[in-house]
Amino acid sequence: MKIDIDLKAGFLQSLKREVLATLSPEERAVIEVSTGEMGNKPDAVKLGWLKMRTKETWTKQRYLKALDRTMKKLREAVAEAEKKDS
């Protein structure tokens, strides 16, 4: 039995628009490809989608580094937004 988990619904929906607005177009593309339905696709499909979206060549290593960098940036932005709300 296969269970589809939509990470976009759980993760991105909880982020405020201001936080997502701080991301560059490349970072947004990396998040989009790593979540939701695309998150379940093979890496080759993800890399092809990124190439189509950004008009640049992507390797798995570049994708993983960009994803790690973007997730760290999002964590910091969320922590900063929570401090402001407190």
PyMOL Python script that loads the backbone (N, CA, C, O; Angstrom):
from pymol import cmd

cmd.read_pdbstr("""\
ATOM      1  N   MET A   1       0.841  -1.178   0.000  1.00  0.00           N
ATOM      2  CA  MET A   1       0.000   0.000   0.000  1.00  0.00           C
ATOM      3  C   MET A   1       0.885   1.239   0.000  1.00  0.00           C
ATOM      4  O   MET A   1       1.776   1.378   0.838  1.00  0.00           O
ATOM      5  N   LYS A   2       0.633   2.136  -0.944  1.00  0.00           N
ATOM      6  CA  LYS A   2       1.410   3.358  -1.070  1.00  0.00           C
ATOM      7  C   LYS A   2       0.632   4.510  -0.454  1.00  0.00           C
ATOM      8  O   LYS A   2      -0.556   4.687  -0.728  1.00  0.00           O
ATOM      9  N   ILE A   3       1.302   5.283   0.370  1.00  0.00           N
ATOM     10  CA  ILE A   3       0.674   6.430   1.013  1.00  0.00           C
ATOM     11  C   ILE A   3       1.319   7.688   0.457  1.00  0.00           C
ATOM     12  O   ILE A   3       2.534   7.862   0.558  1.00  0.00           O
ATOM     13  N   ASP A   4       0.527   8.552  -0.121  1.00  0.00           N
ATOM     14  CA  ASP A   4       1.036   9.823  -0.631  1.00  0.00           C
ATOM     15  C   ASP A   4       0.959  10.866   0.468  1.00  0.00           C
ATOM     16  O   ASP A   4      -0.091  11.080   1.075  1.00  0.00           O
ATOM     17  N   ILE A   5       2.075  11.502   0.709  1.00  0.00           N
ATOM     18  CA  ILE A   5       2.131  12.552   1.713  1.00  0.00           C
ATOM     19  C   ILE A   5       2.424  13.857   0.983  1.00  0.00           C
ATOM     20  O   ILE A   5       3.438  13.979   0.296  1.00  0.00           O
ATOM     21  N   ASP A   6       1.564  14.794   1.132  1.00  0.00           N
ATOM     22  CA  ASP A   6       1.761  16.091   0.502  1.00  0.00           C
ATOM     23  C   ASP A   6       2.472  17.006   1.488  1.00  0.00           C
ATOM     24  O   ASP A   6       1.842  17.635   2.338  1.00  0.00           O
ATOM     25  N   LEU A   7       3.791  17.072   1.363  1.00  0.00           N
ATOM     26  CA  LEU A   7       4.564  17.903   2.277  1.00  0.00           C
ATOM     27  C   LEU A   7       4.261  19.379   2.093  1.00  0.00           C
ATOM     28  O   LEU A   7       4.355  20.163   3.037  1.00  0.00           O
ATOM     29  N   LYS A   8       3.897  19.755   0.878  1.00  0.00           N
ATOM     30  CA  LYS A   8       3.598  21.158   0.621  1.00  0.00           C
ATOM     31  C   LYS A   8       2.441  21.618   1.495  1.00  0.00           C
ATOM     32  O   LYS A   8       2.476  22.717   2.049  1.00  0.00           O
ATOM     33  N   ALA A   9       1.423  20.789   1.620  1.00  0.00           N
ATOM     34  CA  ALA A   9       0.264  21.167   2.425  1.00  0.00           C
ATOM     35  C   ALA A   9       0.653  21.340   3.893  1.00  0.00           C
ATOM     36  O   ALA A   9       0.161  22.251   4.559  1.00  0.00           O
ATOM     37  N   GLY A  10       1.520  20.484   4.392  1.00  0.00           N
ATOM     38  CA  GLY A  10       1.898  20.557   5.794  1.00  0.00           C
ATOM     39  C   GLY A  10       2.981  21.556   6.083  1.00  0.00           C
ATOM     40  O   GLY A  10       2.941  22.228   7.114  1.00  0.00           O
ATOM     41  N   PHE A  11       3.943  21.672   5.207  1.00  0.00           N
ATOM     42  CA  PHE A  11       5.112  22.501   5.468  1.00  0.00           C
ATOM     43  C   PHE A  11       4.927  23.929   4.959  1.00  0.00           C
ATOM     44  O   PHE A  11       5.039  24.884   5.727  1.00  0.00           O
ATOM     45  N   LEU A  12       4.651  24.070   3.696  1.00  0.00           N
ATOM     46  CA  LEU A  12       4.578  25.401   3.123  1.00  0.00           C
ATOM     47  C   LEU A  12       3.340  26.170   3.568  1.00  0.00           C
ATOM     48  O   LEU A  12       3.375  27.398   3.651  1.00  0.00           O
ATOM     49  N   GLN A  13       2.262  25.478   3.851  1.00  0.00           N
ATOM     50  CA  GLN A  13       1.051  26.168   4.275  1.00  0.00           C
ATOM     51  C   GLN A  13       1.232  26.836   5.631  1.00  0.00           C
ATOM     52  O   GLN A  13       0.572  27.830   5.934  1.00  0.00           O
ATOM     53  N   SER A  14       2.131  26.284   6.447  1.00  0.00           N
ATOM     54  CA  SER A  14       2.336  26.871   7.774  1.00  0.00           C
ATOM     55  C   SER A  14       3.282  28.071   7.747  1.00  0.00           C
ATOM     56  O   SER A  14       3.403  28.783   8.743  1.00  0.00           O
ATOM     57  N   LEU A  15       3.950  28.299   6.622  1.00  0.00           N
ATOM     58  CA  LEU A  15       4.850  29.441   6.511  1.00  0.00           C
ATOM     59  C   LEU A  15       4.082  30.691   6.109  1.00  0.00           C
ATOM     60  O   LEU A  15       3.130  30.626   5.331  1.00  0.00           O
ATOM     61  N   LYS A  16       4.492  31.791   6.630  1.00  0.00           N
ATOM     62  CA  LYS A  16       3.861  33.055   6.282  1.00  0.00           C
ATOM     63  C   LYS A  16       4.358  33.518   4.918  1.00  0.00           C
ATOM     64  O   LYS A  16       5.471  33.187   4.509  1.00  0.00           O
ATOM     65  N   ARG A  17       3.544  34.270   4.232  1.00  0.00           N
ATOM     66  CA  ARG A  17       3.908  34.777   2.905  1.00  0.00           C
ATOM     67  C   ARG A  17       5.195  35.597   2.942  1.00  0.00           C
ATOM     68  O   ARG A  17       5.992  35.557   2.004  1.00  0.00           O
ATOM     69  N   GLU A  18       5.390  36.330   4.012  1.00  0.00           N
ATOM     70  CA  GLU A  18       6.590  37.166   4.115  1.00  0.00           C
ATOM     71  C   GLU A  18       7.858  36.310   4.093  1.00  0.00           C
ATOM     72  O   GLU A  18       8.872  36.688   3.507  1.00  0.00           O
ATOM     73  N   VAL A  19       7.776  35.147   4.746  1.00  0.00           N
ATOM     74  CA  VAL A  19       8.934  34.245   4.790  1.00  0.00           C
ATOM     75  C   VAL A  19       9.201  33.686   3.396  1.00  0.00           C
ATOM     76  O   VAL A  19      10.347  33.664   2.946  1.00  0.00           O
ATOM     77  N   LEU A  20       8.160  33.237   2.713  1.00  0.00           N
ATOM     78  CA  LEU A  20       8.331  32.698   1.365  1.00  0.00           C
ATOM     79  C   LEU A  20       8.783  33.771   0.384  1.00  0.00           C
ATOM     80  O   LEU A  20       9.485  33.471  -0.582  1.00  0.00           O
ATOM     81  N   ALA A  21       8.391  35.006   0.620  1.00  0.00           N
ATOM     82  CA  ALA A  21       8.769  36.104  -0.267  1.00  0.00           C
ATOM     83  C   ALA A  21      10.265  36.395  -0.207  1.00  0.00           C
ATOM     84  O   ALA A  21      10.813  36.997  -1.130  1.00  0.00           O
ATOM     85  N   THR A  22      10.930  35.976   0.865  1.00  0.00           N
ATOM     86  CA  THR A  22      12.368  36.224   0.977  1.00  0.00           C
ATOM     87  C   THR A  22      13.194  35.286   0.106  1.00  0.00           C
ATOM     88  O   THR A  22      14.389  35.509  -0.087  1.00  0.00           O
ATOM     89  N   LEU A  23      12.564  34.234  -0.424  1.00  0.00           N
ATOM     90  CA  LEU A  23      13.282  33.262  -1.240  1.00  0.00           C
ATOM     91  C   LEU A  23      13.477  33.776  -2.661  1.00  0.00           C
ATOM     92  O   LEU A  23      12.618  34.460  -3.218  1.00  0.00           O
ATOM     93  N   SER A  24      14.624  33.430  -3.233  1.00  0.00           N
ATOM     94  CA  SER A  24      14.883  33.768  -4.633  1.00  0.00           C
ATOM     95  C   SER A  24      14.065  32.833  -5.526  1.00  0.00           C
ATOM     96  O   SER A  24      13.571  31.811  -5.048  1.00  0.00           O
ATOM     97  N   PRO A  25      13.912  33.160  -6.809  1.00  0.00           N
ATOM     98  CA  PRO A  25      13.176  32.260  -7.710  1.00  0.00           C
ATOM     99  C   PRO A  25      13.789  30.851  -7.762  1.00  0.00           C
ATOM    100  O   PRO A  25      13.062  29.862  -7.854  1.00  0.00           O
ATOM    101  N   GLU A  26      15.110  30.764  -7.703  1.00  0.00           N
ATOM    102  CA  GLU A  26      15.771  29.453  -7.702  1.00  0.00           C
ATOM    103  C   GLU A  26      15.427  28.676  -6.439  1.00  0.00           C
ATOM    104  O   GLU A  26      15.150  27.478  -6.501  1.00  0.00           O
ATOM    105  N   GLU A  27      15.443  29.352  -5.293  1.00  0.00           N
ATOM    106  CA  GLU A  27      15.111  28.692  -4.026  1.00  0.00           C
ATOM    107  C   GLU A  27      13.653  28.239  -4.010  1.00  0.00           C
ATOM    108  O   GLU A  27      13.346  27.159  -3.505  1.00  0.00           O
ATOM    109  N   ARG A  28      12.755  29.054  -4.557  1.00  0.00           N
ATOM    110  CA  ARG A  28      11.359  28.651  -4.640  1.00  0.00           C
ATOM    111  C   ARG A  28      11.191  27.410  -5.512  1.00  0.00           C
ATOM    112  O   ARG A  28      10.407  26.518  -5.188  1.00  0.00           O
ATOM    113  N   ALA A  29      11.928  27.359  -6.615  1.00  0.00           N
ATOM    114  CA  ALA A  29      11.855  26.198  -7.501  1.00  0.00           C
ATOM    115  C   ALA A  29      12.357  24.944  -6.795  1.00  0.00           C
ATOM    116  O   ALA A  29      11.780  23.869  -6.957  1.00  0.00           O
ATOM    117  N   VAL A  30      13.420  25.072  -6.018  1.00  0.00           N
ATOM    118  CA  VAL A  30      13.964  23.926  -5.284  1.00  0.00           C
ATOM    119  C   VAL A  30      12.958  23.422  -4.259  1.00  0.00           C
ATOM    120  O   VAL A  30      12.782  22.213  -4.107  1.00  0.00           O
ATOM    121  N   ILE A  31      12.305  24.327  -3.564  1.00  0.00           N
ATOM    122  CA  ILE A  31      11.293  23.926  -2.582  1.00  0.00           C
ATOM    123  C   ILE A  31      10.108  23.265  -3.290  1.00  0.00           C
ATOM    124  O   ILE A  31       9.604  22.239  -2.832  1.00  0.00           O
ATOM    125  N   GLU A  32       9.672  23.839  -4.384  1.00  0.00           N
ATOM    126  CA  GLU A  32       8.540  23.268  -5.117  1.00  0.00           C
ATOM    127  C   GLU A  32       8.828  21.848  -5.587  1.00  0.00           C
ATOM    128  O   GLU A  32       7.973  20.967  -5.493  1.00  0.00           O
ATOM    129  N   VAL A  33      10.040  21.636  -6.092  1.00  0.00           N
ATOM    130  CA  VAL A  33      10.377  20.315  -6.631  1.00  0.00           C
ATOM    131  C   VAL A  33      10.596  19.288  -5.522  1.00  0.00           C
ATOM    132  O   VAL A  33      10.487  18.086  -5.768  1.00  0.00           O
ATOM    133  N   SER A  34      10.899  19.737  -4.321  1.00  0.00           N
ATOM    134  CA  SER A  34      11.165  18.797  -3.234  1.00  0.00           C
ATOM    135  C   SER A  34       9.926  18.479  -2.412  1.00  0.00           C
ATOM    136  O   SER A  34       9.977  17.608  -1.544  1.00  0.00           O
ATOM    137  N   THR A  35       8.824  19.157  -2.660  1.00  0.00           N
ATOM    138  CA  THR A  35       7.609  18.944  -1.877  1.00  0.00           C
ATOM    139  C   THR A  35       6.455  18.528  -2.777  1.00  0.00           C
ATOM    140  O   THR A  35       6.562  18.558  -4.003  1.00  0.00           O
ATOM    141  N   GLY A  36       5.381  18.150  -2.165  1.00  0.00           N
ATOM    142  CA  GLY A  36       4.173  17.804  -2.907  1.00  0.00           C
ATOM    143  C   GLY A  36       4.354  16.595  -3.807  1.00  0.00           C
ATOM    144  O   GLY A  36       5.115  15.684  -3.479  1.00  0.00           O
ATOM    145  N   GLU A  37       3.672  16.576  -4.921  1.00  0.00           N
ATOM    146  CA  GLU A  37       3.739  15.453  -5.853  1.00  0.00           C
ATOM    147  C   GLU A  37       5.133  15.277  -6.432  1.00  0.00           C
ATOM    148  O   GLU A  37       5.561  14.147  -6.667  1.00  0.00           O
ATOM    149  N   MET A  38       5.848  16.367  -6.668  1.00  0.00           N
ATOM    150  CA  MET A  38       7.198  16.267  -7.236  1.00  0.00           C
ATOM    151  C   MET A  38       8.159  15.605  -6.249  1.00  0.00           C
ATOM    152  O   MET A  38       9.139  14.991  -6.670  1.00  0.00           O
ATOM    153  N   GLY A  39       7.904  15.715  -4.973  1.00  0.00           N
ATOM    154  CA  GLY A  39       8.775  15.117  -3.969  1.00  0.00           C
ATOM    155  C   GLY A  39       8.832  13.607  -4.064  1.00  0.00           C
ATOM    156  O   GLY A  39       9.786  12.992  -3.589  1.00  0.00           O
ATOM    157  N   ASN A  40       7.817  12.998  -4.673  1.00  0.00           N
ATOM    158  CA  ASN A  40       7.769  11.546  -4.824  1.00  0.00           C
ATOM    159  C   ASN A  40       8.371  11.062  -6.131  1.00  0.00           C
ATOM    160  O   ASN A  40       8.461   9.854  -6.349  1.00  0.00           O
ATOM    161  N   LYS A  41       8.783  11.966  -7.003  1.00  0.00           N
ATOM    162  CA  LYS A  41       9.318  11.605  -8.315  1.00  0.00           C
ATOM    163  C   LYS A  41      10.795  11.235  -8.209  1.00  0.00           C
ATOM    164  O   LYS A  41      11.471  11.633  -7.260  1.00  0.00           O
ATOM    165  N   PRO A  42      11.296  10.472  -9.182  1.00  0.00           N
ATOM    166  CA  PRO A  42      12.739  10.162  -9.204  1.00  0.00           C
ATOM    167  C   PRO A  42      13.572  11.430  -9.406  1.00  0.00           C
ATOM    168  O   PRO A  42      13.082  12.431  -9.929  1.00  0.00           O
ATOM    169  N   ASP A  43      14.823  11.373  -8.989  1.00  0.00           N
ATOM    170  CA  ASP A  43      15.697  12.543  -9.080  1.00  0.00           C
ATOM    171  C   ASP A  43      15.834  13.055 -10.510  1.00  0.00           C
ATOM    172  O   ASP A  43      15.905  14.265 -10.723  1.00  0.00           O
ATOM    173  N   ALA A  44      15.872  12.163 -11.483  1.00  0.00           N
ATOM    174  CA  ALA A  44      16.017  12.593 -12.878  1.00  0.00           C
ATOM    175  C   ALA A  44      14.850  13.482 -13.299  1.00  0.00           C
ATOM    176  O   ALA A  44      15.042  14.448 -14.037  1.00  0.00           O
ATOM    177  N   VAL A  45      13.662  13.167 -12.843  1.00  0.00           N
ATOM    178  CA  VAL A  45      12.483  13.979 -13.154  1.00  0.00           C
ATOM    179  C   VAL A  45      12.593  15.339 -12.478  1.00  0.00           C
ATOM    180  O   VAL A  45      12.288  16.367 -13.082  1.00  0.00           O
ATOM    181  N   LYS A  46      13.030  15.340 -11.224  1.00  0.00           N
ATOM    182  CA  LYS A  46      13.193  16.595 -10.500  1.00  0.00           C
ATOM    183  C   LYS A  46      14.211  17.496 -11.190  1.00  0.00           C
ATOM    184  O   LYS A  46      13.977  18.693 -11.356  1.00  0.00           O
ATOM    185  N   LEU A  47      15.344  16.915 -11.593  1.00  0.00           N
ATOM    186  CA  LEU A  47      16.392  17.702 -12.242  1.00  0.00           C
ATOM    187  C   LEU A  47      15.909  18.252 -13.580  1.00  0.00           C
ATOM    188  O   LEU A  47      16.229  19.385 -13.939  1.00  0.00           O
ATOM    189  N   GLY A  48      15.147  17.459 -14.311  1.00  0.00           N
ATOM    190  CA  GLY A  48      14.590  17.928 -15.578  1.00  0.00           C
ATOM    191  C   GLY A  48      13.611  19.067 -15.366  1.00  0.00           C
ATOM    192  O   GLY A  48      13.599  20.033 -16.129  1.00  0.00           O
ATOM    193  N   TRP A  49      12.791  18.954 -14.332  1.00  0.00           N
ATOM    194  CA  TRP A  49      11.829  19.999 -14.024  1.00  0.00           C
ATOM    195  C   TRP A  49      12.557  21.277 -13.633  1.00  0.00           C
ATOM    196  O   TRP A  49      12.169  22.367 -14.052  1.00  0.00           O
ATOM    197  N   LEU A  50      13.625  21.147 -12.823  1.00  0.00           N
ATOM    198  CA  LEU A  50      14.398  22.332 -12.424  1.00  0.00           C
ATOM    199  C   LEU A  50      15.034  22.995 -13.642  1.00  0.00           C
ATOM    200  O   LEU A  50      15.059  24.221 -13.743  1.00  0.00           O
ATOM    201  N   LYS A  51      15.547  22.187 -14.566  1.00  0.00           N
ATOM    202  CA  LYS A  51      16.156  22.738 -15.779  1.00  0.00           C
ATOM    203  C   LYS A  51      15.105  23.497 -16.584  1.00  0.00           C
ATOM    204  O   LYS A  51      15.369  24.591 -17.083  1.00  0.00           O
ATOM    205  N   MET A  52      13.929  22.922 -16.707  1.00  0.00           N
ATOM    206  CA  MET A  52      12.854  23.577 -17.447  1.00  0.00           C
ATOM    207  C   MET A  52      12.444  24.877 -16.752  1.00  0.00           C
ATOM    208  O   MET A  52      12.200  25.884 -17.415  1.00  0.00           O
ATOM    209  N   ARG A  53      12.370  24.857 -15.447  1.00  0.00           N
ATOM    210  CA  ARG A  53      11.893  25.999 -14.673  1.00  0.00           C
ATOM    211  C   ARG A  53      12.918  27.134 -14.612  1.00  0.00           C
ATOM    212  O   ARG A  53      12.555  28.306 -14.717  1.00  0.00           O
ATOM    213  N   THR A  54      14.203  26.787 -14.441  1.00  0.00           N
ATOM    214  CA  THR A  54      15.223  27.819 -14.238  1.00  0.00           C
ATOM    215  C   THR A  54      16.077  28.086 -15.467  1.00  0.00           C
ATOM    216  O   THR A  54      16.855  29.040 -15.482  1.00  0.00           O
ATOM    217  N   LYS A  55      15.946  27.263 -16.490  1.00  0.00           N
ATOM    218  CA  LYS A  55      16.738  27.391 -17.728  1.00  0.00           C
ATOM    219  C   LYS A  55      18.233  27.192 -17.475  1.00  0.00           C
ATOM    220  O   LYS A  55      19.066  27.728 -18.206  1.00  0.00           O
ATOM    221  N   GLU A  56      18.568  26.426 -16.444  1.00  0.00           N
ATOM    222  CA  GLU A  56      19.954  26.114 -16.103  1.00  0.00           C
ATOM    223  C   GLU A  56      20.106  24.613 -15.946  1.00  0.00           C
ATOM    224  O   GLU A  56      19.131  23.912 -15.674  1.00  0.00           O
ATOM    225  N   THR A  57      21.325  24.118 -16.117  1.00  0.00           N
ATOM    226  CA  THR A  57      21.594  22.697 -15.923  1.00  0.00           C
ATOM    227  C   THR A  57      21.734  22.406 -14.438  1.00  0.00           C
ATOM    228  O   THR A  57      22.394  23.146 -13.708  1.00  0.00           O
ATOM    229  N   TRP A  58      21.103  21.316 -13.997  1.00  0.00           N
ATOM    230  CA  TRP A  58      21.141  20.928 -12.597  1.00  0.00           C
ATOM    231  C   TRP A  58      21.739  19.534 -12.470  1.00  0.00           C
ATOM    232  O   TRP A  58      21.464  18.646 -13.278  1.00  0.00           O
ATOM    233  N   THR A  59      22.571  19.357 -11.430  1.00  0.00           N
ATOM    234  CA  THR A  59      23.064  18.034 -11.067  1.00  0.00           C
ATOM    235  C   THR A  59      22.423  17.666  -9.733  1.00  0.00           C
ATOM    236  O   THR A  59      21.879  18.523  -9.036  1.00  0.00           O
ATOM    237  N   LYS A  60      22.493  16.405  -9.391  1.00  0.00           N
ATOM    238  CA  LYS A  60      21.928  15.981  -8.121  1.00  0.00           C
ATOM    239  C   LYS A  60      22.646  16.689  -6.970  1.00  0.00           C
ATOM    240  O   LYS A  60      22.014  17.105  -5.999  1.00  0.00           O
ATOM    241  N   GLN A  61      23.964  16.823  -7.085  1.00  0.00           N
ATOM    242  CA  GLN A  61      24.740  17.485  -6.036  1.00  0.00           C
ATOM    243  C   GLN A  61      24.314  18.949  -5.881  1.00  0.00           C
ATOM    244  O   GLN A  61      24.146  19.434  -4.762  1.00  0.00           O
ATOM    245  N   ARG A  62      24.141  19.642  -6.996  1.00  0.00           N
ATOM    246  CA  ARG A  62      23.712  21.046  -6.920  1.00  0.00           C
ATOM    247  C   ARG A  62      22.324  21.150  -6.294  1.00  0.00           C
ATOM    248  O   ARG A  62      22.072  22.031  -5.472  1.00  0.00           O
ATOM    249  N   TYR A  63      21.430  20.252  -6.684  1.00  0.00           N
ATOM    250  CA  TYR A  63      20.074  20.245  -6.147  1.00  0.00           C
ATOM    251  C   TYR A  63      20.098  20.019  -4.632  1.00  0.00           C
ATOM    252  O   TYR A  63      19.437  20.746  -3.890  1.00  0.00           O
ATOM    253  N   LEU A  64      20.849  19.025  -4.169  1.00  0.00           N
ATOM    254  CA  LEU A  64      20.895  18.716  -2.740  1.00  0.00           C
ATOM    255  C   LEU A  64      21.509  19.856  -1.935  1.00  0.00           C
ATOM    256  O   LEU A  64      21.039  20.166  -0.841  1.00  0.00           O
ATOM    257  N   LYS A  65      22.558  20.483  -2.472  1.00  0.00           N
ATOM    258  CA  LYS A  65      23.164  21.624  -1.776  1.00  0.00           C
ATOM    259  C   LYS A  65      22.198  22.800  -1.720  1.00  0.00           C
ATOM    260  O   LYS A  65      22.079  23.462  -0.689  1.00  0.00           O
ATOM    261  N   ALA A  66      21.510  23.059  -2.826  1.00  0.00           N
ATOM    262  CA  ALA A  66      20.549  24.169  -2.862  1.00  0.00           C
ATOM    263  C   ALA A  66      19.390  23.905  -1.902  1.00  0.00           C
ATOM    264  O   ALA A  66      18.920  24.818  -1.224  1.00  0.00           O
ATOM    265  N   LEU A  67      18.933  22.654  -1.847  1.00  0.00           N
ATOM    266  CA  LEU A  67      17.848  22.303  -0.933  1.00  0.00           C
ATOM    267  C   LEU A  67      18.285  22.492   0.517  1.00  0.00           C
ATOM    268  O   LEU A  67      17.537  23.048   1.321  1.00  0.00           O
ATOM    269  N   ASP A  68      19.478  22.037   0.852  1.00  0.00           N
ATOM    270  CA  ASP A  68      19.988  22.192   2.218  1.00  0.00           C
ATOM    271  C   ASP A  68      20.110  23.665   2.586  1.00  0.00           C
ATOM    272  O   ASP A  68      19.698  24.073   3.672  1.00  0.00           O
ATOM    273  N   ARG A  69      20.672  24.457   1.690  1.00  0.00           N
ATOM    274  CA  ARG A  69      20.847  25.893   1.926  1.00  0.00           C
ATOM    275  C   ARG A  69      19.481  26.582   2.104  1.00  0.00           C
ATOM    276  O   ARG A  69      19.314  27.427   2.983  1.00  0.00           O
ATOM    277  N   THR A  70      18.521  26.210   1.263  1.00  0.00           N
ATOM    278  CA  THR A  70      17.195  26.819   1.323  1.00  0.00           C
ATOM    279  C   THR A  70      16.471  26.439   2.605  1.00  0.00           C
ATOM    280  O   THR A  70      15.808  27.279   3.215  1.00  0.00           O
ATOM    281  N   MET A  71      16.590  25.185   3.019  1.00  0.00           N
ATOM    282  CA  MET A  71      15.932  24.747   4.255  1.00  0.00           C
ATOM    283  C   MET A  71      16.527  25.467   5.462  1.00  0.00           C
ATOM    284  O   MET A  71      15.793  25.847   6.375  1.00  0.00           O
ATOM    285  N   LYS A  72      17.835  25.659   5.477  1.00  0.00           N
ATOM    286  CA  LYS A  72      18.462  26.403   6.572  1.00  0.00           C
ATOM    287  C   LYS A  72      17.962  27.843   6.598  1.00  0.00           C
ATOM    288  O   LYS A  72      17.678  28.396   7.661  1.00  0.00           O
ATOM    289  N   LYS A  73      17.857  28.441   5.415  1.00  0.00           N
ATOM    290  CA  LYS A  73      17.373  29.819   5.317  1.00  0.00           C
ATOM    291  C   LYS A  73      15.938  29.916   5.824  1.00  0.00           C
ATOM    292  O   LYS A  73      15.589  30.863   6.530  1.00  0.00           O
ATOM    293  N   LEU A  74      15.108  28.939   5.466  1.00  0.00           N
ATOM    294  CA  LEU A  74      13.720  28.937   5.923  1.00  0.00           C
ATOM    295  C   LEU A  74      13.628  28.760   7.439  1.00  0.00           C
ATOM    296  O   LEU A  74      12.828  29.422   8.100  1.00  0.00           O
ATOM    297  N   ARG A  75      14.462  27.853   7.989  1.00  0.00           N
ATOM    298  CA  ARG A  75      14.454  27.656   9.444  1.00  0.00           C
ATOM    299  C   ARG A  75      14.789  28.952  10.171  1.00  0.00           C
ATOM    300  O   ARG A  75      14.139  29.317  11.151  1.00  0.00           O
ATOM    301  N   GLU A  76      15.823  29.646   9.672  1.00  0.00           N
ATOM    302  CA  GLU A  76      16.228  30.900  10.301  1.00  0.00           C
ATOM    303  C   GLU A  76      15.131  31.957  10.176  1.00  0.00           C
ATOM    304  O   GLU A  76      14.869  32.698  11.123  1.00  0.00           O
ATOM    305  N   ALA A  77      14.493  32.025   9.013  1.00  0.00           N
ATOM    306  CA  ALA A  77      13.431  33.009   8.797  1.00  0.00           C
ATOM    307  C   ALA A  77      12.230  32.718   9.686  1.00  0.00           C
ATOM    308  O   ALA A  77      11.624  33.642  10.229  1.00  0.00           O
ATOM    309  N   VAL A  78      11.879  31.444   9.839  1.00  0.00           N
ATOM    310  CA  VAL A  78      10.753  31.071  10.699  1.00  0.00           C
ATOM    311  C   VAL A  78      11.083  31.392  12.152  1.00  0.00           C
ATOM    312  O   VAL A  78      10.232  31.909  12.877  1.00  0.00           O
ATOM    313  N   ALA A  79      12.294  31.097  12.585  1.00  0.00           N
ATOM    314  CA  ALA A  79      12.698  31.397  13.956  1.00  0.00           C
ATOM    315  C   ALA A  79      12.654  32.904  14.212  1.00  0.00           C
ATOM    316  O   ALA A  79      12.214  33.349  15.272  1.00  0.00           O
ATOM    317  N   GLU A  80      13.108  33.670  13.246  1.00  0.00           N
ATOM    318  CA  GLU A  80      13.085  35.130  13.370  1.00  0.00           C
ATOM    319  C   GLU A  80      11.643  35.649  13.431  1.00  0.00           C
ATOM    320  O   GLU A  80      11.331  36.539  14.222  1.00  0.00           O
ATOM    321  N   ALA A  81      10.777  35.089  12.597  1.00  0.00           N
ATOM    322  CA  ALA A  81       9.360  35.508  12.597  1.00  0.00           C
ATOM    323  C   ALA A  81       8.684  35.141  13.916  1.00  0.00           C
ATOM    324  O   ALA A  81       7.838  35.889  14.407  1.00  0.00           O
ATOM    325  N   GLU A  82       9.048  34.000  14.490  1.00  0.00           N
ATOM    326  CA  GLU A  82       8.468  33.602  15.771  1.00  0.00           C
ATOM    327  C   GLU A  82       8.930  34.520  16.901  1.00  0.00           C
ATOM    328  O   GLU A  82       8.168  34.816  17.821  1.00  0.00           O
ATOM    329  N   LYS A  83      10.191  34.971  16.822  1.00  0.00           N
ATOM    330  CA  LYS A  83      10.685  35.906  17.836  1.00  0.00           C
ATOM    331  C   LYS A  83       9.917  37.213  17.794  1.00  0.00           C
ATOM    332  O   LYS A  83       9.615  37.801  18.833  1.00  0.00           O
ATOM    333  N   LYS A  84       9.597  37.669  16.574  1.00  0.00           N
ATOM    334  CA  LYS A  84       8.866  38.926  16.425  1.00  0.00           C
ATOM    335  C   LYS A  84       7.441  38.804  16.954  1.00  0.00           C
ATOM    336  O   LYS A  84       6.889  39.758  17.504  1.00  0.00           O
ATOM    337  N   ASP A  85       6.847  37.617  16.781  1.00  0.00           N
ATOM    338  CA  ASP A  85       5.477  37.389  17.241  1.00  0.00           C
ATOM    339  C   ASP A  85       5.386  37.263  18.752  1.00  0.00           C
ATOM    340  O   ASP A  85       4.325  37.494  19.331  1.00  0.00           O
ATOM    341  N   SER A  86       6.473  36.904  19.387  1.00  0.00           N
ATOM    342  CA  SER A  86       6.447  36.681  20.854  1.00  0.00           C
ATOM    343  C   SER A  86       6.485  37.964  21.632  1.00  0.00           C
ATOM    344  O   SER A  86       6.470  37.941  22.863  1.00  0.00           O
TER     345      SER A  86
END
""", "prot")
cmd.dss("prot")
cmd.show_as("cartoon", "prot")
cmd.util.cbc("prot")
cmd.orient("prot")
